Amino acid sequence: MSSVQDLMHSEAAGKLLQNRSALEELRDAPETQTVMELLRRSTGGNLEQAAQQAANGDPSSLADSIRQVMNSPAGEKLLSRMKKALE
């Protein structure tokens, strides 16, 4: 997951966060929808609960799910698309 963390903390990510149309394009990408569905499944349908636990200081469930999904073909495809958006 370090590549995700590196990506999200990069200077380019800061610029992307200021580009609403690029963010919307990523949000609406088929890869993003697939990754979100995989996250829902990997958390047993409790993605919101896992996110709340992370917000309350226990990121283990969400982090494990993200790690698992990002190592899937769909996750790798989304990461690739995110990297391209940051170029």
C-alpha positions in Angstrom: 0.0 0.0 0.0 3.0 2.3 0.2 2.6 3.2 -3.5 -0.9 4.4 -2.7 0.3 6.5 0.2 3.2 7.9 -1.8 0.8 8.7 -4.6 -1.7 10.5 -2.3 1.0 12.6 -0.6 2.7 13.7 -3.8 2.8 17.3 -5.1 0.9 16.1 -8.1 -1.9 14.8 -5.9 -2.3 18.2 -4.4 -2.7 19.7 -7.8 -5.2 17.0 -8.8 -7.3 17.8 -5.7 -7.7 21.3 -7.1 -8.8 20.0 -10.5 -12.5 19.2 -10.1 -13.1 17.9 -13.6 -10.1 15.4 -13.3 -11.4 14.3 -9.9 -14.9 13.7 -11.3 -13.4 11.8 -14.2 -11.6 9.5 -11.8 -14.7 9.2 -9.6 -16.8 8.2 -12.5 -14.3 5.8 -14.1 -15.4 2.2 -14.4 -12.2 1.1 -12.5 -13.2 3.3 -9.5 -16.7 1.8 -9.5 -15.2 -1.7 -9.6 -12.8 -0.9 -6.8 -15.6 0.5 -4.6 -17.6 -2.6 -5.1 -14.6 -4.8 -4.3 -14.1 -2.8 -1.1 -17.7 -3.3 -0.1 -17.4 -7.0 -0.7 -14.1 -7.3 1.1 -15.5 -5.6 4.2 -18.5 -7.9 4.2 -20.7 -5.1 3.0 -19.6 -2.9 5.9 -17.4 -0.4 4.1 -19.0 2.5 5.9 -18.4 0.8 9.3 -14.8 0.1 8.4 -14.4 3.7 7.3 -15.9 4.9 10.6 -13.6 2.6 12.6 -10.6 4.1 10.7 -11.8 7.6 11.5 -12.1 6.6 15.2 -8.4 5.4 15.2 -8.7 1.8 14.2 -7.7 1.6 10.5 -6.9 -2.1 10.4 -10.0 -3.4 8.8 -10.2 -0.7 6.1 -6.4 -0.9 5.5 -6.5 -4.6 5.0 -9.4 -4.3 2.6 -7.7 -1.5 0.6 -4.4 -3.5 0.5 -6.3 -6.6 -0.8 -8.3 -4.7 -3.4 -5.3 -2.6 -4.7 -3.4 -5.8 -5.4 -6.3 -7.0 -7.6 -6.3 -6.4 -11.4 -9.0 -3.8 -11.0 -7.1 -2.0 -8.2 -3.9 -2.0 -10.3 -5.8 -0.6 -13.2 -7.2 2.2 -11.1 -3.8 3.0 -9.7 -2.4 3.2 -13.2 -5.2 5.6 -14.2 -4.6 7.7 -11.1 -0.9 8.0 -11.9 -1.7 9.1 -15.5 -4.0 11.7 -14.1 -1.2 13.1 -12.0 1.2 13.4 -14.9 
